[in-house]
Amino acid sequence: MPLKPRINMKRICITFIIILALSGSSQAEKPEAGDIIISVSGFKSAKGIAIAYLFRQGDNVMKIGTHTVRQIGKIDDNKAVLIFKDLPFDEYAVTVFHDENNNGKLDHSFGLPAEPMGFSNGFKMGILTGLPGFDKMKFRLSAAKRIVHIQIN
């Protein structure tokens, strides 16, 4: 008569627990946040500073003060790099301006920006494109690092 194999429940339970623990640790290592690196070019001078405003869905990109985060950077060789760290994966939009007089705000003349500006997603303000809006400027952060290039005009 053939012998019946014995099932060792203790060994099966331990193996199952180890498999669960290993699969859970690999999922926990996946980042759910990352950095957005804003690389800005096109400054006409190094006078003043670069100021970047980061917006999320629902923020009014036309109204400073509704932004999620603000960064200030030094202009060197007509370029600036500004970094927004440890942001949750999501869609964002960025506005950058050259604060030439270093007063910490975007100056206006006759209701229009008086200091050079740039926008994410290659958006350029004009008669045909209209005013900036979140949908026109948005990009997705879905990795540990995202580089966004912006040209100041």
N, C-alpha and C positions, 0 to 999 in steps of 0.2 A: 504494500500500500504506500503511495507517494506521500511524502511529508508536506503539510501545508505550510507556506511561508508565514512567519509571524510578523505582524505589523507592529512596529515600535512607534507608538503614538508620541512618546516623549521626543524622539529624534525628529519626527515630522513637524511637531510644533516648534522646536528650536530652529529648524531649517526655515520654516515659514516666517518666523520672527526676524531672522537674519535677513532674509530677502526683503521683507517690508522695510527694515531699518536702512538697508543699502539703497533702496529705491527712493525713500523719503529724503535721504541726505543729498542725493544728486539733484532733486528738485529744489531743495532749500538753497543750493549754491547758485541757482540762476538769479542774476540780478533783476530787480524790479524797479531799479532807478539807475540813472546815468547822468553824465555831464554833457552840457551843450557848450561847445567852444565856438565863439563867434569870431571869425576872422574878417576884419574890416579893412578895406583898401580904398584909395581914392581921396584921401585927405589932401587939401591944398597946402597945408602947413602943419607944424607941430604945436602951434599956439593953441592953448586951451586943452580940453580933455574930450574923450569919447564917452558918451553915455548911452547905455543900451537898456531898453525896457522889454521884459519878457511877459507875454500875454498867454492866457489859456482861453479855451472856448468859454464864451459868456462875458469876457472882459471887453470893454469898449476901447479898441486900439486907437481911436481918435481922441481919447480923453486920458491924459496922463493922470495917474492916481488910481486908475482901475487896474494897473499892471500887477502881475504876480510878484515879480522881483526886479530890482534895478542893479546894474553893475556900472562902475566907472573905471575907465582905463586910460593909460598914458598913450599918447600918439608918438610913435617913433618911426622915422623913415616913411612918413605918410601912410602908416599902417597902425592898427591896434588889434589886440587880442583880449577878448573879455570872456570869462568862464562862469557859467552857471552850474553849480555843483549839486550832485545828489538830488536830482529831480525825478519824480515818479514818471514812468513811461506814460506818454500821452501826446496829444497834439499841442504845438506851441506856435507862436508868431513872435517876431522880434522887430523892434524899431530902434535904429541907432541914429544919433545925431552928433554933429561936431559942435560942442559947446565952446565956441571960439572965445567968448569973453569970460569963461570960467565962472558963470554965476549960478550953475547948477540947474538951469531950466532952459527949455526951448523958447527962444525969443521969436516974436511974430512981428510982421509989418503988414498993415492993412489986412489982418486976418490970416495971412499966409506965413508959413515958417520962414524965418529970416536967416536960419542957420542950415547948413547942408545936412541932408538926411539920407538914410538908406533903409531898406526893408528886406525882410527874409523872403525866400521863395522867388527872388529876382523881381519882385514887384517894383515898378517905377510909377510914381504919381504923375498923371498927365491928363490932358483933355479926353483922350480916348479910354484911358484906364480908370479914370475917376479917382475917388478918394480911397485910401487904404481901408481894408476890412480884414477881419480875421481869416475868412475863407480864402482871400486872395494871397495871404502871406503865410498860411499855415504850413507846417512840416511836422513829421512824426519823430519823436524820440523813442526808439525801441531797442537800443543797444547801450552798452556801458559808456559809449562815447559817440557823440554826433558833432561833426564839424559843419558849420553853416557859414558860407561866404556871403558877405554883403558889400556892395559897392556904394560909397557915399557919392551923392550927386549934388 
